[in-house]
Amino acid sequence: MLNTVRTGARTVAAAALASIVATPGLVGQECQFDPNPAASTASEAIQDLAEATAADSLAAFTAAWEAISADLGSDNPVVPLLAAQIQIALGNFAEGVGFLDRYDELSPPECAEHGDAQRYNGWVRLYNAGVSAYSASENEAALEAFMLANEFRPDLRSYSNAALLQASTGDNAGAIETYRAALAADIPDADPEQLRNTVRGLGDMLMDEGRDEEAAETYGSFLATYPDDVVIKIRYAGVLADQGRGDEATAIYAETLERTDLSYQQWIEVGAGLYNAQNYDDAAAAFGKSREGNPYNKEAMENFVNASIQAGRPGPVIALADTLTTWYPYDQLAHQLRAQSLGRADMNDEAMAAMAEEEQLPLSFTFAQMAAAPDGRYIVQISFTTRTASGTIQIPFEFVDITGAVVMTETRTTEADAGNLVFEIQSDVPLAGFRYGTIGG
């Protein structure tokens, strides 16, 4: 039996799969530094690099480092500032953040913007390095990049991505520590959605570790500031139910199901919370509301079928389970749900045939989702294992709008033993869902 529903909470955030644009060099005119010969020589070496080749930039920054190295012990703050800029450009991030720490000690408050600019640029470079490493399935390198990015500049995105990667390797204690560090960091004007994702991640990890009281404290603290956040409220209700406070939990569930202002994404979160609290009837109702808002969302379809089966209503979702296996022919979960719906409807021969069909597939997709990112971008993530498929394979994809019309098609090439496929697409039309076809060679 499937014990949980999919919400995408344990994958690296979609935003982590898109690079961020850095700001150039030194900024601002309010702060003036005393002259320093080594700094002047270094600064001259890295002027006018906007159109330089990579080789020319490397040569310029190397020359600048040789110049600044002559006076690294100076108490003039411009020296560690330029040293940090040079080391960041050379990819020596640990050294760069050390120089920025020294700059912060030496510089007056009116010069803080220069250090902030270099911290942001270091954070961007590391964040994007984490993006590239994750996309290449180099998770250790991605984790190292995100963790070091946090030393440059606290940001909920890099903290959350680091914690998610730690959790994916079974380092729950490390993930909890990273989430706690994120919530304790000084991040003015933190984005409420990012903050919610961090709180949700920490709460989920604490629940997984059986630390219900700490999870309740985490959720409750967030709700004191954001009392209408339905995602955290549902998780809070789940903790209350586990603590024997069923009446309070039931009241939250009933109030939430009466709401008419939730998006289909929020209904998915509500349904996931209800399902994981083993409230299958209400979970199915929530997923049904999600499908009313977007009938082409893969998670909503999967979870509606799953919750309906557990609620004892398999018959009405058999057709939808069939659709899932048609639209996602290699998805392990889709085939499991189809077999379960048939079996629970006492169609045992058909269920056995469905199971046999799944076992004959050349590939098995263990995860396949699309997530929206800013500016009309969408990230598709596929995890798979090969069975009989080998060599280079081609996977055709279709992307549909809210009416079900195909907006765009794309074929992606990968190796059958790669195990992971991550790519980004751009669409001027909001996408409601995706599907893929059978592989070609």
N, C-alpha and C positions, 0 to 999 in steps of 0.2 A: 504494500500500500504506500502511496505517496504521502509523506508526512508533512511536507511544507509546500507552499506555492512559491512561484517565482516572482520576485519583485525587482531583480537586477541589483539588489543592494550590495552584493558581494563582488561586484566587478568594478574595475577602476572606472572612475567617473568619466562620462563621455567627454566632458570638457578637457580631460587630460589627453585626449587624442587629437587636440588641435593646438598648433603652435601659437605662441603669444609674441607680439611684436615688441621689441625692446626700444627704449629711448636712447638717443645718441649721447655719447660722451658726458662732459660736464655741462650742467645747466645752471641758469640763474645768474644774476648780476649784482645781488645785494652784498655778497661776501667778498672781501678782498684779502688775499694772502700776502705775507711779506715775501720779497724776492728770495729765491734759492737757486743757485747756479745749476745744481744737479737736476732740480725739477724743471728748470727752464730748458735745459738741453733735452731732457726726456720728452717734454711737451712738444718741442719743435719736431722731434722725430716722428711723432704720431699725428701731425697735422695733415689735413687734406687726404684722409684715407677713404672717403666716401666711395670713390670710383676705383680704388686699388684692387688688384688681384689678391687672391688668398696668399700667394707667395710673397708679394710685396708687403702685405699687412703683417705677415709673420716676421719678415725682416725688419720692418719698422718697429714693431713692439719689442723684438729682441734687442734692437739698438737702444730703444728707450729704457729697457730694463738694465742694460749695461750702464747707462748714464745715471739712472736713479740709484743704482746700487752703491754709488760712491758716497752717498750720504743717508743711508737708511736709518742711522741712529739719530737723525735730526729731530728736534722737537717742533719743527715747523710742520703744521698739519698737512700742508700741501704734499709733503713727501710721502707719507703713508697713503694719502688719497690717490696720487698718481700711481704709486706702487700697486695699490689694489686694482685700479683700472687696467694696468698692464697685465697683472697676473690673471685677472678674469679673462682678458682677451686671449691670453696664451693657454687658457683652459686649466690653470692651476688654482682651482676654486678654494681649496682649504687655505692656501697661502693668502688668497685674495680676501677672504673673510677675516683673517687675522689682522691684515693691514687696516681693514675697515674698523675693526674693534679699536685699534690704536688711534685711528683718526677720530673716532667718537670721543676718546679720552682727551685728545689735544685740542679739538676745534671748539670755538665758541658757538652758542646756540644759533646765531644768525647764519652759520655755515652748515647747518644740519642738512639742508637740501642737497648739497653735493654728495654727502655720504649716502643719503637716501636714494639718490639717483643711481649710484653705483651698486647699492644693495639690490635695487629693483632689477638692474641689468644682469647682475649675477644670478638672481632668482629666476629671471626669464630664461637665461641660457641653461640653467640646470633643469628647470621645469620642462623645457623643450627636449633636453637630452633624455629626461625620463619618459617623455612621450615617445621618442624615437625608439628607445630601448624596449618599452612595453610593446610597441607595435611589431617589433622584431622578436617578441617572445623572450627577451633577455630580462627576465623579471628581477634578478639580483642587481643588475646594473641600474634598472629603473628605480628600485627601492633606494639604492645608494644615492642616486641623483635627487630624488624627492626629499630624502632626509637631509642632505646637505643644503638643498634649497631653503629648508626651514631655518637653517642657521643664518642665512643671508637676510631673510625677511619672513616673518610669520605670515602665513597665508593658509586659509582653511582648505584650499584645493590641494596644495602639496601635502599638507598634513593628512588629509583624508585619503589621498591616493597611496601615501606611504603605509597608512594603517591597513588599507584594503589589501595591499600586497603582502604585508606581514601576516594578516589573517589567512591569505590564500596558501601560505606555506605552513600553517598550523601554529604560528607564533602569536597565539591569542594574547599572552601577557604583554608582548611588545606592542600589539595593536592597541590594547587598552591604554597603555602608557602614552602612545602617540596621540590617541584621541584626547586623553586628558590634557596633554601638553597643548593641543590645539585650543581647547576651551579655556585654558589658563593664559594663553598668549595675549599680548596687548595688540588687538586688531581693531582699531577704531572703525566704526560704521561697517561692521561685518555684514555681509549679505545674509538676510534671514533664511534664504533657501539653503545656502551653503552651511549656515549654522545649524539648521534643522538636520541636514544630511550628516553632520558631524555628531550631533546628539543622537540621532537614530543609530549611527554606526556604533557609538560607544554603548548605548543601551542594549543593542542586539548582542554585542560581544559579552557584556555583563550577564545577560540572560543565558547565553550559551554556557557560561561558566558557573551558572547557578547562583549568581550574586544578585538576587532579585531586589533586595533592599537598596543596593547601590543603583540599580537600574531605575527603580522608582524615584529615588532622589534626583537622578539625572533628568528624567522626564519631567518631574514636578518642578524643578528649577527652571527649565525652559518654558513650561506652560505658565509660570508666574509672569513671564514677560510677554509670551505669545499665547494667550489662553484659547484662541480660536484655531490653532494649528491642528487640523484634523489628523494628520499623519502621526504626530507624537501623541495626541490624545488617545488614539486607538491603541497604540503600544502601551501607554500608561494603563489603560483599562485592562489589557492583557496581564500586566504585572499585578494589578489589583485582584484580578480573578485568581491568579496563582497564590496570592497571599490570603485567600479566603474572604476577600471583600467583594463577593459576587454581586451584591446589590448595587454597589457603586459602579462596578464594571457594566452591569446590565443597563443602568441608567445612561451611561456614556454611549453604549452601542445604540440604544433606542433613539437617543437624541441625534446621533450622527446619521442614522438611516432615514430620518425625517428631513434632512437637509436637501435643498434643491439648488444650492450654489456651488456644488463641487464639480471639478473637471473630471474627465474620464481617467486621467492619471491619478487623481486623488482617490477616486473610487477603487482603483486597483490597490492602492495602499490600504484603504479601509478594508477591502475584502481580504487582503493578505493578513492583516491583523486579526480579523474575525476567524479566518481559517485556522491560523496558528493557535488560536484560543479554542479550537475545536467547535466553534459555533458555525457549523457548516451551512445551515439554512440561511442565516443572515449573510454569510460569506457569499453564497450563490446569488443572493439578492443584490449585494454590492457589486459583484462582478457583472451581473446583468445590467446594472445601471451604467457601468463602465462601457459595456458593449453598446448601449443605447447612444452614448456619446461618440463612440468610435468602434464600429463593427469590424474594422480591419486591423485592430491592434492584436498582435500575436499573443502577448501576455494575457490580455483580457479573455481571449478565446480559450487558451489553455486552462486558465484558472477557473473560468466559468464551467468548463467541462469537468474539471477535477472536483470542484466544490459540489456540483450537482450530483456527481457519482457518490461522494461521501455522504451527501444529504439523503441518499436513497432514491434519487430521481434520475437513473441512468438513461431511460428510454428517450426522453426528449432531446438528449445531447448526442445521441449516436450519429446523427447527420452532421453535426458540427465536428465531431471527432473524425468522421470521414473527410471532411473538408481540410482539417489540419494535416492529415497524412497526404492529401493531394497537393496542398500548397507548400508543405515542408516534408518532402518524401523521404529524407534521411534523418529526420528528427526522432531521436530515441523516445522522448517524452510523448510526442504525438502518437506514435505507435502503441506505447504503453496505455495511453488514455483510451485509444480506440478499443484495444483488447479488454480493458477494464469495463468500459461502458457496455460492451457486448456481453461479457461474462456476468456482470451484475444484473443484466436484463434477461438472464437465463438463456442466452444464445451461445451456449458453450462451444458448439462446433465452429461457429463463426469466430469466436474469440481465439480458439486454438489456431485457426487458419491465419488470423491477424498476427499472432505471435510468430508463427512460422514465416510469414512474409517479412517481418522485421529482421529475423535472423539471417535471411538471404541477402540483405542489402550490402552493397559493396563498401559503403561508408556508414558511420554512425555519428550523427551530430549530437553532441552532449549539451551544447549551448548554441543558440542562434537568436540574436536580438538586434534591433535597430534602436538607437537612442538619438534624440534631437540634441543638437548643439547650437550655439548662437549663430546668427547671420545666415540662416537658411541651410546650415550644414547638418548632415546626419552621419552617424557613425554606425557601421555594421560590424558586429563581432561574431565570429564563428569559431567554436572549438569542436574538433572532431577526431575520431580515431578511424584508421583504415582497417578494412577486413580483406576484401579481395582486390580493391582498387590499387593501382600502382602507377608510378610515373607521373607525368604532368596531366592534370585534369582541368577542365573548364566548367565553371558553375554559372549558369545564367540566372540573373535576378530581374524581378519586376518590382517597381515601386508605384504605389497607388495613392490617390488623393482620397478625401473623405467620402466621395461618391463611389469609390471603387474603380474609377477610371485609371488606366495605366498612364502614369506621367512620364516615366522614363524606364529604359531597360539598360542593363549593363552585364557584361560577362567578365568574370574574374578568373584568372589562371593561378593555380597553385600546385604544389606537389602533394601527392596523396598521403605522404607520410609527414607532412608539415605539422599537422595537429592544430594549427591556428590560422585564421584569416581575419585580418582587420583592415577595413578601408573606409574612406570618407567619400561622400557624394555631396553635391551642391544642387539645390532645387529652388527655383523661384516660386514654385507652388508648394504650399505646406503638404507634407507627406503624412498619410494616416497609417500606412503599413507597407509591408514588403512580403514577397514570397520568392521561392527559387525553384528551379526545375531540375531535371535529372542531369547528371554530369556527362560531359563529353571528353574525348581525349585529344 
